[in-house]
Amino acid sequence: GRKPSFADLKNFLRLEDHILKPIMHSLCKSKIVTKSPSSFKNLSPTDIFAANHKFSNPKRRFRIPMASLESTINIKKIEKDRTHTVEAAIVRIMKSRKTMLHNELIAEVSKQLTFFNPNVRIIKRCIESLIDREYLERKINERDVYNYLA
C-alpha cells in the first residue's frame, strides 16, 4: 500500500510534532510500523512509514508502551538526590568527629562519596543548609571550624 512520510501523517492527522513523534516512535519500537531509515534515535519529516504486515503478537490484547524521545534522566531529580546524599555524609562525618575544619570536612565528604564526585560548590551549599537547619554551627572565633549540634 501507500507509504506516507512523517510530514504526510502530520498533515493528514492534523497533529503537532510533539504529539505525533512519541506515537510514531512507540509504533516503530513495538514493530507495528516500519520506518525508513530505520534509526530509532530521531524522527525527521522525510522518514517513510509502512504497516508491518509480518507483525504478530500471541496475545489477543497487548499494550504499546508510550516511548519518550527525551532522555529519561531527570537532572533536577538527580541533583536533589545527590544533595540529600551529600548532607547525609556531612551529618555522619560530623556526628562522629563533633568538630572539624572546613577543608577537612570537604575532603572527607569527597572521599566518602566515591560513586559520584560531588562538586565543592554543592558540598558548601549543603553545609550552609545544615547550618540554617541547626545541624551544624560555625565556631564563633574560628569561621572555618564547624561544630555538630543535633
Legacy VTK file of the C-alpha trace (Angstrom):
# vtk DataFile Version 3.0
C-alpha trace
ASCII
DATASET POLYDATA
POINTS 150 float
0.000 0.000 0.000
0.793 3.650 0.383
3.887 4.652 2.421
3.370 8.102 3.962
6.158 10.293 5.275
6.139 11.864 8.727
5.080 15.185 7.159
2.195 13.447 5.296
0.946 11.838 8.532
1.240 15.134 10.368
-0.852 16.933 7.748
-3.403 14.132 7.321
-3.938 13.632 11.081
-3.608 17.364 11.852
-1.320 16.680 14.825
1.559 18.710 16.206
5.108 17.309 16.121
5.297 16.952 19.919
2.200 14.690 19.851
2.883 12.651 16.703
6.590 11.958 17.321
6.155 9.866 20.507
3.217 7.978 18.949
5.144 7.049 15.812
8.241 6.298 17.872
6.216 3.849 20.008
4.647 2.177 16.966
8.087 1.755 15.378
9.693 0.489 18.607
6.969 -2.146 19.016
7.444 -3.110 15.321
3.809 -2.496 14.366
5.010 0.107 11.884
8.288 0.048 9.977
10.270 3.194 9.328
12.937 4.018 6.804
15.635 4.995 7.519
15.334 2.580 10.440
17.154 4.528 13.191
15.127 4.914 16.408
17.132 7.897 17.633
15.108 10.629 15.964
12.257 11.165 13.567
12.528 13.571 10.669
9.792 14.921 8.327
11.237 12.853 5.448
11.019 9.472 7.247
8.735 6.983 5.473
6.378 4.706 7.425
4.642 1.482 6.418
2.440 -1.029 8.217
4.398 -4.135 9.207
2.282 -6.953 7.761
4.571 -9.541 9.389
3.785 -8.222 12.895
2.152 -10.705 15.211
1.607 -10.963 18.940
0.488 -14.139 20.731
-1.817 -12.138 22.985
-5.217 -11.001 21.808
-4.769 -7.680 23.623
-1.411 -6.096 24.283
-0.060 -2.754 25.417
2.088 -0.437 23.346
4.253 1.494 25.797
4.486 5.214 25.093
8.108 5.857 24.188
9.769 9.037 25.309
12.055 10.882 22.931
13.581 12.955 25.722
16.239 11.420 27.908
14.552 9.698 30.803
17.111 11.023 33.258
15.714 13.982 35.123
18.727 16.117 36.019
16.858 18.088 38.695
15.858 14.888 40.499
19.428 13.595 40.414
20.725 16.895 41.832
18.151 16.704 44.644
19.040 13.075 45.439
22.746 13.906 45.431
22.145 16.879 47.719
20.462 14.544 50.225
23.379 12.100 49.919
25.944 14.868 50.484
24.015 16.187 53.503
23.784 12.672 54.957
27.538 12.209 54.528
28.252 15.565 56.224
25.989 14.677 59.170
27.587 11.203 59.512
31.093 12.672 59.493
30.261 15.493 61.901
28.372 13.140 64.245
31.496 11.037 64.655
34.038 13.916 64.789
31.946 16.606 66.597
34.324 19.409 65.434
36.067 19.727 62.086
37.878 22.207 59.851
36.129 23.307 56.643
38.764 21.888 54.270
38.964 18.598 56.197
35.167 18.223 56.026
35.085 18.848 52.265
37.946 16.374 51.724
36.251 13.731 53.894
32.886 14.132 52.111
34.610 13.795 48.714
36.470 10.714 49.964
33.314 9.032 51.308
31.146 9.664 48.233
33.047 7.563 45.717
30.063 6.612 43.484
29.827 10.220 42.281
32.269 13.076 42.647
30.408 15.863 44.452
31.135 19.393 43.359
32.753 21.541 46.108
30.049 24.170 45.479
27.333 21.587 46.241
29.145 20.498 49.428
29.388 24.142 50.574
25.691 24.694 49.813
24.814 21.590 51.843
26.942 22.803 54.758
25.126 26.154 54.678
21.772 24.371 54.564
22.724 22.245 57.563
23.831 25.384 59.448
20.474 27.034 58.649
18.632 23.951 59.917
20.810 23.902 63.050
22.581 20.600 62.489
25.934 22.415 62.379
27.307 25.720 63.606
30.410 27.739 62.867
32.770 28.142 65.787
32.407 31.751 66.973
36.055 32.867 66.847
37.157 30.433 64.114
34.965 30.783 60.991
36.450 27.741 59.207
35.623 25.295 62.040
32.261 23.552 62.287
30.628 22.034 65.376
27.986 19.297 65.283
24.792 20.261 67.141
21.951 17.761 66.663
LINES 1 151
150 0 1 2 3 4 5 6 7 8 9 10 11 12 13 14 15 16 17 18 19 20 21 22 23 24 25 26 27 28 29 30 31 32 33 34 35 36 37 38 39 40 41 42 43 44 45 46 47 48 49 50 51 52 53 54 55 56 57 58 59 60 61 62 63 64 65 66 67 68 69 70 71 72 73 74 75 76 77 78 79 80 81 82 83 84 85 86 87 88 89 90 91 92 93 94 95 96 97 98 99 100 101 102 103 104 105 106 107 108 109 110 111 112 113 114 115 116 117 118 119 120 121 122 123 124 125 126 127 128 129 130 131 132 133 134 135 136 137 138 139 140 141 142 143 144 145 146 147 148 149
